Amino acid sequence: MLSKKISVVTICLLTVGTIAGLAAVSSLYTGDKQRSIELSQALEKEAMNIDLVINTSTLKFQDLNNNSWPDIGETSLVLGKLYTPNTQNEIGTYRASFIWGNWANSTEGAPISLGTQVFDIRDNGTIVVVGDIVTDARNGNETAIPVPIAAAIAGGTGKYHGVGGTTIVTERFYEPGTALFLDVVLDITHGDC
């Protein structure tokens, strides 16, 4: 079953790359601008800006040593809400699962872990992101996350079926013990897969 899924993803990526290549070749060698435009439209790009508020009280983790604090290697889950930027207009929900404490090997010392994030955009579908996610357990330290965190868009459902691209998360501010406020930019590429 897993190999079938991998094969479908591979075929999708090859198809998207082939369409882009055909568009370039078509415009260079045939001079057929209309055909080139049609082929390149199969790869529509969209930038989506979202405010994400992670409710830190929703953090659940596998407390293997019973110390009531997430430790390196413990599986974790956190929930949040999505908003139109700079408003209280809620547009969806957020959930992330990750292994706590992988950040020891991260670039520039940002407190991140490898995980999966799901952005559930109300009435439109979901966007699944895989890669580094913010796991900032300050434990009294009020220092902000020093760099934007990038991850890969792995796909989606509904309107976002077959998407790819990247996600950049930047911290806005932190309310100790209650919420982490983040700016999210989803650079989405819509494919024809």
Buried (B, 14 or more C-beta within 10 A) or exposed (E): EEEEEEEEBEEBEEBBEEBBEBBEEBBEEEEEEEBBEEBBEBBEEEEBEBBBBBBBEEBEBEEEEEEEEBEEEBBBBBBBBBBEEEEEEEBBBBBBBBBBBBBEEBEEEBBBBBBBBBBBBEEBBBBBBBBBBBBBBBEEEEEEBEBBBBBBBBBBBEBBEBBBBBBEBBBEEBEEEEBBBBBBBBBBBBBEB
